[in-house]
Amino acid sequence: MKKIFGLTLFCIIASYANAQHTTTISGKLLNCTDIVLELNPSTGNFRDSIKVNADGTFNYTTTQIKTPFRANLTNRKQIQIQLFVAPGYDLQISADVKDSKTSKSTLKYEGLGSKTNKYWEDVMGKINTDTVKWVNKDEDTYISYLKSSASNTDLIDKNFNANNEEPFSAYFKQSLLLDKKFSNFLSIYSSYAYKYSYKWPQIQNMIAKLGYKPLLEEFKDERNLASLAFSYLVTEYPFYFDTYNAFPADSLVKNAGNYSLYLADKFYKGKVYDYYATQQIELSLKFIYKIEDFEKLKPYITKIGDINLKNKIKSFEDSRIKDVMNLLPGAPSPLFNLADTSGNFHQLANMKGRVIYIDLWASWCGPCKEETPYLKKIYEQLKNNDKVQIISIASFDAKNRARRYEIIKKDQMNWLQLEDTEDSFAKSYLANSIPRFIIIDKQGKIVNSDAVRPSDPEKLMAILNREINK
């Protein structure tokens, strides 16, 4: 009977997806200091932003929401408002968001969808800390605790009863019930197994004790994506495979890169694959700055079944390829005009005639500081050569000037030190991670936008000397 109900609900949702419904989220947030809030999905792929007026009021309307999903209305600081969002909902939200505690105690929902969202009001007053420290108990005791926790559905039953006839209330109830089960998976993988350094077979035995079928079976059912815990598991499962060394024979595959997508391709199907792959590919694209790496992603993009998601990813890929093409060897380097530690400005355009070796770094970046002793040796070899210039550019580090100056003095970083307070030069090189090293030739053209690090001195010096002698 439960399976028939699930299929019926799935068909209802599919019919809504083919119709156009207006969804409205409005209200007032007292003491809101932000003019824009993010509407981030906890489940599903829909994402947008909501403009907030000076008095805290907002009114967001869209016809682009086709299916129900769970979301978080946030400014990534003190505002974290949980939402059930669905086609046709007309939801009004009010809260005083001066701090997290006040926000939770004053949060109210009204309008169509408020009975369903009332669940979040009740949750705020029911969050309990684990005073028993169940993770310290033996395995069987911990399993019993998880079973007991999963069977407690009082709060769900209270809010999703016969009086709640709102559209999609049954869908969201099922979502929360699924959370109960899949949260137990998460507790095992991320807490208990990690604490006791379990091997992969031991983890599977624990799951069997709970009476659950293996996750690889659950991944075949796309209806589980209604659950936040399941959606998170889909995101994290490739990481668990790697962390607990589920497949020791995969060492060569790991070294080839994109291992998480390889695993997703192997174990995820349909919308479950689409959900994970779109997120992972989008993240990977943000960090790619080599043409050959785009080719490695193409098979995983091709497999995405949802045409809208695939088109979105391909559009982002095309934009990223265009940016990377501007950084190929021989292309003119993006320019900078940046201040040194004495406040004097230096322009890259005025450095033609010299080979430039640039180090993008930050005071908080451990790997950056690990390269410093090697870079110091390179500098000592080249400091009297007027055909080369070594430069460190502090990036993503504008707030840490005093700490950075201490490091520069302590580590005797005596070469040219510049500060990119707007991170404009790093961004022009698509540098989403540091350390990053760049070589520019005497004509101001790129030799390598992701150059050899100082910790490989022989290879680096061979390249620099080749460019110096041209």
C-alpha positions as CSV (number, residue, x, y, z in Angstrom):
1,M,0.0,0.0,0.0
2,K,2.8,2.4,0.9
3,K,4.5,1.8,-2.5
4,I,1.2,2.5,-4.3
5,F,0.8,5.7,-2.3
6,G,4.4,6.7,-3.2
7,L,3.8,6.2,-6.9
8,T,0.5,8.2,-6.8
9,L,2.3,11.1,-5.1
10,F,5.1,10.9,-7.6
11,C,2.5,11.1,-10.5
12,I,0.8,14.1,-8.9
13,I,4.2,15.9,-8.6
14,A,4.9,15.1,-12.3
15,S,1.6,16.6,-13.4
16,Y,2.4,19.8,-11.4
17,A,5.8,20.0,-13.2
18,N,4.0,20.3,-16.6
19,A,1.7,23.1,-15.4
20,Q,2.6,26.8,-14.7
21,H,1.9,27.9,-11.1
22,T,2.9,31.2,-9.5
23,T,4.8,30.8,-6.2
24,T,5.2,33.8,-3.9
25,I,7.4,34.2,-0.9
26,S,6.9,37.5,0.9
27,G,7.1,39.0,4.4
28,K,9.2,41.2,6.7
29,L,12.5,40.6,8.5
30,L,13.2,43.1,11.2
31,N,16.8,44.2,11.7
32,C,17.8,42.6,8.3
33,T,21.0,44.4,7.2
34,D,21.2,42.7,3.8
35,I,19.5,43.8,0.6
36,V,19.7,40.4,-1.0
37,L,19.0,36.9,0.5
38,E,19.8,33.6,-1.2
39,L,17.1,31.0,-1.7
40,N,19.3,27.9,-1.7
41,P,18.0,24.4,-2.2
42,S,18.4,21.8,0.4
43,T,16.9,19.3,-2.0
44,G,16.3,19.8,-5.7
45,N,18.2,22.2,-8.0
46,F,16.2,25.4,-8.0
47,R,18.2,28.4,-6.8
48,D,17.5,32.2,-6.8
49,S,18.0,35.4,-4.8
50,I,15.4,37.6,-3.1
51,K,15.7,41.3,-2.8
52,V,15.0,42.9,0.6
53,N,13.8,46.5,1.0
54,A,15.3,49.0,3.5
55,D,12.4,48.3,5.9
56,G,13.0,44.6,5.8
57,T,10.0,43.8,3.6
58,F,10.3,41.5,0.5
59,N,8.0,40.1,-2.2
60,Y,9.3,37.4,-4.4
61,T,7.2,35.9,-7.2
62,T,8.2,33.3,-9.8
63,T,6.6,30.7,-12.2
64,Q,9.9,28.8,-12.4
65,I,9.3,26.5,-9.4
66,K,8.0,23.3,-11.0
67,T,8.4,20.8,-8.2
68,P,8.4,20.9,-4.4
69,F,11.7,21.1,-2.6
70,R,13.2,22.2,0.7
71,A,15.2,25.3,0.8
72,N,17.2,27.7,3.1
73,L,16.6,31.5,3.0
74,T,19.9,32.9,4.1
75,N,22.4,35.7,4.1
76,R,25.1,33.1,5.0
77,K,25.4,34.9,8.4
78,Q,22.7,35.0,11.1
79,I,19.7,34.4,8.9
80,Q,19.0,30.7,8.3
81,I,15.3,30.2,7.6
82,Q,14.1,26.7,6.6
83,L,11.4,26.5,4.0
84,F,9.1,24.0,2.3
85,V,8.7,25.5,-1.2
86,A,6.2,24.3,-3.8
87,P,4.4,25.4,-6.9
88,G,1.4,27.6,-6.0
89,Y,2.5,28.3,-2.5
90,D,1.8,31.9,-1.3
91,L,4.0,32.0,1.8
92,Q,4.5,35.0,4.2
93,I,7.4,35.0,6.6
94,S,8.1,37.2,9.5
95,A,11.0,37.2,12.0
96,D,13.3,39.5,14.0
97,V,16.7,38.5,12.6
98,K,19.0,40.6,14.8
99,D,20.6,37.4,16.0
100,S,20.2,33.6,15.6
101,K,18.4,33.1,18.9
102,T,15.8,35.9,18.3
103,S,15.3,34.8,14.7
104,K,14.3,31.3,15.9
105,S,12.0,32.5,18.6
106,T,10.1,35.0,16.4
107,L,9.8,33.1,13.2
108,K,6.3,32.9,11.9
109,Y,4.7,31.6,8.6
110,E,1.3,32.6,7.2
111,G,-0.5,32.0,3.9
112,L,-0.8,28.9,1.7
113,G,2.0,26.6,2.8
114,S,2.1,27.9,6.4
115,K,0.6,24.8,7.9
116,T,3.3,22.7,6.3
117,N,6.1,25.2,7.2
118,K,4.8,25.4,10.8
119,Y,6.9,22.3,11.3
120,W,10.0,24.5,11.3
121,E,8.6,26.7,14.1
122,D,8.2,23.7,16.3
123,V,11.6,22.2,15.4
124,M,13.3,25.4,16.7
125,G,12.1,24.6,20.2
126,K,12.8,20.9,20.0
127,I,16.5,20.8,19.1
128,N,18.2,18.8,21.9
129,T,21.9,18.3,22.4
130,D,23.3,14.8,22.9
131,T,24.1,14.8,26.6
132,V,24.5,11.0,26.7
133,K,27.3,11.0,24.1
134,W,25.8,7.9,22.3
135,V,28.8,7.7,19.9
136,N,30.9,6.6,22.9
137,K,28.7,3.6,23.5
138,D,29.3,0.1,22.1
139,E,28.0,-0.7,18.7
140,D,24.8,-2.5,19.7
141,T,23.8,0.2,22.1
142,Y,24.4,2.8,19.4
143,I,22.3,0.9,16.9
144,S,19.4,0.7,19.5
145,Y,19.6,4.5,20.0
146,L,19.4,5.1,16.2
147,K,16.4,2.8,15.9
148,S,14.6,4.6,18.7
149,S,15.4,8.0,17.3
150,A,14.1,7.0,13.8
151,S,10.8,5.6,15.3
152,N,10.0,8.9,17.1
153,T,7.8,10.8,14.6
154,D,5.6,12.8,17.1
155,L,6.6,16.2,15.7
156,I,6.0,15.1,12.1
157,D,2.6,13.6,13.0
158,K,1.6,16.7,14.8
159,N,2.2,19.0,11.8
160,F,1.2,16.6,9.0
161,N,-2.2,15.4,10.3
162,A,-5.7,15.4,8.8
163,N,-6.1,19.1,9.3
164,N,-3.2,19.8,6.9
165,E,-4.6,19.5,3.4
166,E,-2.2,21.9,1.8
167,P,-0.7,20.9,-1.6
168,F,2.4,18.7,-1.2
169,S,2.0,18.3,2.5
170,A,2.1,14.5,2.0
171,Y,5.3,14.9,-0.1
172,F,7.0,16.9,2.6
173,K,5.9,14.5,5.3
174,Q,7.4,11.6,3.4
175,S,10.5,13.7,3.0
176,L,10.9,14.1,6.8
177,L,10.2,10.4,7.4
178,L,12.9,9.5,4.9
179,D,15.2,11.9,6.8
180,K,14.8,9.7,9.9
181,K,16.2,6.7,8.0
182,F,18.9,8.3,6.0
183,S,20.1,10.4,9.0
184,N,21.0,7.1,10.6
185,F,23.2,6.3,7.6
186,L,24.9,9.6,8.0
187,S,25.4,9.0,11.7
188,I,27.2,5.8,11.0
189,Y,29.4,7.0,8.1
190,S,30.3,10.4,9.5
191,S,30.4,9.8,13.2
192,Y,30.6,6.2,14.5
193,A,32.6,4.6,11.7
194,Y,35.0,7.6,11.6
195,K,35.5,7.6,15.4
196,Y,36.4,3.9,15.5
197,S,38.3,3.7,12.2
198,Y,35.9,1.1,10.8
199,K,36.6,-0.7,7.6
200,W,34.1,-0.7,4.8
201,P,32.7,-4.3,5.6
202,Q,32.2,-3.2,9.3
203,I,30.1,-0.3,8.2
204,Q,27.9,-2.4,6.0
205,N,27.4,-4.8,8.9
206,M,26.2,-1.9,11.1
207,I,23.7,-0.8,8.4
208,A,22.4,-4.4,8.1
209,K,21.8,-4.4,11.9
210,L,19.5,-1.4,11.5
211,G,17.4,-3.5,9.1
212,Y,18.1,-1.2,6.1
213,K,18.9,-2.3,2.6
214,P,22.3,-1.1,1.2
215,L,22.5,2.5,0.0
216,L,23.4,1.3,-3.5
217,E,19.8,0.0,-3.6
218,E,18.4,3.2,-2.3
219,F,20.2,5.2,-4.9
220,K,18.1,3.5,-7.6
221,D,14.9,5.3,-6.2
222,E,14.8,8.9,-7.3
223,R,11.9,9.6,-4.9
224,N,14.4,9.5,-2.1
225,L,15.7,12.9,-3.3
226,A,12.8,14.4,-1.4
227,S,14.9,13.8,1.7
228,L,17.5,16.3,2.8
229,A,19.5,13.5,4.5
230,F,19.4,11.4,1.4
231,S,20.4,14.3,-0.9
232,Y,23.4,15.0,1.4
233,L,24.3,11.3,1.3
234,V,24.3,11.4,-2.5
235,T,26.7,14.3,-2.3
236,E,29.0,12.6,0.3
237,Y,28.9,9.0,-0.6
238,P,31.8,9.1,-3.1
239,F,33.8,10.8,-0.3
240,Y,32.9,7.9,2.0
241,F,34.0,5.4,-0.6
242,D,37.4,7.1,-0.7
243,T,37.7,7.8,3.0
244,Y,37.0,4.2,4.0
245,N,38.9,2.7,1.0
246,A,35.9,0.8,-0.3
247,F,37.7,-0.2,-3.5
248,P,41.5,-0.6,-2.9
249,A,41.9,-1.6,-6.6
250,D,40.9,1.9,-7.7
251,S,44.2,3.5,-6.9
252,L,45.0,4.1,-10.6
253,V,41.5,5.5,-11.3
254,K,42.0,7.9,-8.3
255,N,45.2,9.3,-9.7
256,A,43.5,10.0,-13.1
257,G,41.3,12.6,-11.4
258,N,37.5,13.1,-11.2
259,Y,37.3,10.0,-9.0
260,S,34.0,11.1,-7.4
261,L,32.3,11.5,-10.8
262,Y,33.7,8.1,-11.8
263,L,32.0,6.6,-8.8
264,A,28.8,8.5,-9.5
265,D,28.8,7.2,-13.0
266,K,29.2,3.7,-11.7
267,F,26.6,3.7,-8.9
268,Y,24.1,6.6,-9.6
269,K,21.3,6.5,-12.1
270,G,18.6,8.8,-13.5
271,K,17.8,11.9,-11.4
272,V,20.1,10.8,-8.6
273,Y,23.0,10.9,-11.0
274,D,21.8,14.3,-12.4
275,Y,21.5,15.8,-8.9
276,Y,25.1,14.8,-8.0
277,A,26.8,15.3,-11.3
278,T,25.5,18.8,-11.9
279,Q,26.8,20.0,-8.6
280,Q,30.1,18.3,-8.9
281,I,30.7,19.3,-12.5
282,E,29.8,22.9,-11.8
283,L,32.3,22.9,-8.9
284,S,35.0,21.3,-11.0
285,L,34.5,23.8,-13.8
286,K,35.1,26.6,-11.4
287,F,38.6,25.3,-10.7
288,I,39.6,24.3,-14.2
289,Y,42.1,26.4,-16.1
290,K,43.6,23.8,-18.5
291,I,41.9,23.0,-21.8
292,E,42.7,19.3,-21.4
293,D,40.7,19.1,-18.2
294,F,37.5,20.0,-20.0
295,E,37.7,16.9,-22.1
296,K,37.9,14.8,-19.0
297,L,34.5,16.1,-17.9
298,K,32.7,15.7,-21.2
299,P,31.6,12.0,-20.6
300,Y,30.0,13.0,-17.3
301,I,28.2,16.0,-18.8
302,T,26.9,13.8,-21.7
303,K,25.3,11.4,-19.2
304,I,23.1,14.0,-17.6
305,G,19.5,13.2,-18.5
306,D,17.7,16.3,-17.5
307,I,18.0,18.6,-20.6
308,N,17.6,21.8,-18.6
309,L,20.4,20.9,-16.2
310,K,22.6,19.7,-19.0
311,N,22.1,22.9,-21.0
312,K,22.9,24.9,-17.8
313,I,26.1,23.0,-17.3
314,K,27.1,23.3,-21.0
315,S,26.5,27.0,-21.0
316,F,28.8,27.4,-17.9
317,E,31.4,25.1,-19.6
318,D,31.4,27.3,-22.7
319,S,31.8,30.4,-20.7
320,R,34.6,28.9,-18.7
321,I,36.4,27.6,-21.9
322,K,36.2,31.1,-23.3
323,D,37.9,32.5,-20.2
324,V,40.6,29.8,-20.2
325,M,41.4,30.4,-23.9
326,N,42.4,33.9,-22.9
327,L,45.1,32.4,-20.6
328,L,46.7,30.0,-23.1
329,P,50.5,30.4,-23.7
330,G,51.2,33.3,-26.0
331,A,48.1,35.3,-25.0
332,P,48.7,38.8,-23.5
333,S,48.8,38.6,-19.7
334,P,46.1,40.4,-17.7
335,L,47.6,43.6,-16.2
336,F,47.9,44.9,-12.7
337,N,48.7,48.1,-10.9
338,L,49.3,47.2,-7.3
339,A,50.9,48.7,-4.2
340,D,54.0,47.2,-2.5
341,T,54.5,47.2,1.3
342,S,55.7,50.8,1.2
343,G,52.6,52.0,-0.7
344,N,54.4,52.4,-4.0
345,F,52.5,51.2,-7.1
346,H,53.9,48.8,-9.7
347,Q,52.5,48.2,-13.1
348,L,53.0,45.0,-15.0
349,A,52.9,47.0,-18.2
350,N,56.1,48.8,-17.1
351,M,58.0,45.5,-16.6
352,K,58.4,44.5,-20.3
353,G,61.9,43.3,-21.1
354,R,61.9,41.1,-18.0
355,V,60.7,37.6,-17.4
356,I,58.1,37.7,-14.6
357,Y,57.6,34.9,-12.1
358,I,54.5,35.6,-10.0
359,D,53.5,33.9,-6.7
360,L,49.8,34.2,-5.6
361,W,49.7,33.6,-1.9
362,A,48.0,34.5,1.4
363,S,49.0,34.6,5.1
364,W,46.4,32.0,5.9
365,C,47.5,29.6,3.2
366,G,49.7,26.7,4.6
367,P,50.7,25.3,1.2
368,C,51.7,28.8,0.1
369,K,54.1,29.2,3.1
370,E,55.5,25.7,2.4
371,E,56.8,27.1,-0.9
372,T,58.4,30.1,0.6
373,P,61.8,28.6,1.5
374,Y,62.1,27.2,-2.1
375,L,61.1,30.6,-3.6
376,K,63.7,32.3,-1.4
377,K,66.4,30.1,-2.9
378,I,65.2,30.8,-6.4
379,Y,65.3,34.5,-5.6
380,E,68.8,34.3,-4.2
381,Q,70.0,32.8,-7.5
382,L,68.3,35.4,-9.7
383,K,68.2,38.6,-7.6
384,N,71.1,40.2,-9.5
385,N,69.7,39.4,-12.9
386,D,67.9,42.4,-14.4
387,K,66.2,40.2,-17.0
388,V,63.9,38.6,-14.4
389,Q,61.5,39.8,-11.7
390,I,60.1,37.7,-8.9
391,I,56.8,39.0,-7.4
392,S,54.6,37.7,-4.6
393,I,51.0,39.1,-4.8
394,A,48.9,38.7,-1.7
395,S,45.5,37.5,-2.8
396,F,42.2,36.9,-0.9
397,D,44.0,38.3,2.2
398,A,43.2,42.0,2.4
399,K,42.1,41.8,6.1
400,N,45.3,40.2,7.3
401,R,47.8,42.9,6.4
402,A,49.5,43.1,9.8
403,R,49.9,39.4,10.1
404,R,51.1,39.1,6.5
405,Y,53.8,41.8,7.1
406,E,55.0,39.9,10.1
407,I,55.4,36.8,7.9
408,I,57.2,38.7,5.2
409,K,59.7,40.1,7.7
410,K,60.1,36.8,9.7
411,D,60.6,34.7,6.6
412,Q,62.8,37.3,4.9
413,M,60.7,37.5,1.8
414,N,62.9,40.2,0.3
415,W,61.6,40.1,-3.3
416,L,58.8,42.4,-4.5
417,Q,55.7,42.0,-2.3
418,L,52.4,43.4,-3.8
419,E,48.9,43.5,-2.3
420,D,45.8,42.8,-4.4
421,T,43.1,44.2,-2.1
422,E,40.4,43.6,-4.7
423,D,41.8,40.2,-5.8
424,S,41.4,41.4,-9.4
425,F,44.6,40.0,-10.8
426,A,44.0,36.6,-9.2
427,K,40.5,36.5,-10.5
428,S,41.7,37.5,-14.0
429,Y,43.8,34.3,-13.9
430,L,40.7,32.3,-12.7
431,A,42.6,31.5,-9.5
432,N,40.0,29.9,-7.3
433,S,42.7,28.3,-5.2
434,I,46.2,29.2,-4.1
435,P,49.2,28.8,-4.2
436,R,49.3,29.6,-7.9
437,F,52.4,30.5,-9.9
438,I,52.5,32.3,-13.2
439,I,55.3,32.9,-15.7
440,I,55.1,35.9,-18.1
441,D,57.7,36.5,-20.9
442,K,59.6,39.6,-21.8
443,Q,56.8,40.8,-24.1
444,G,54.2,40.5,-21.5
445,K,52.7,37.3,-22.8
446,I,51.7,34.3,-20.8
447,V,54.3,31.4,-20.7
448,N,52.3,29.4,-18.2
449,S,49.2,30.4,-16.2
450,D,49.7,27.5,-13.8
451,A,53.5,27.3,-13.7
452,V,55.9,25.0,-12.0
453,R,56.2,25.6,-8.2
454,P,59.5,26.6,-6.6
455,S,59.6,23.2,-4.8
456,D,60.5,21.7,-8.2
457,P,63.6,24.0,-8.6
458,E,65.4,22.2,-11.4
459,K,62.4,22.2,-13.7
460,L,61.5,25.8,-12.8
461,M,65.0,27.2,-13.4
462,A,65.2,25.4,-16.7
463,I,62.0,27.2,-17.8
464,L,63.1,30.6,-16.4
465,N,66.5,30.4,-18.0
466,R,65.0,29.5,-21.3
467,E,62.8,32.5,-21.3
468,I,65.6,34.8,-19.9
469,N,67.9,33.8,-22.8
470,K,65.4,34.4,-25.6
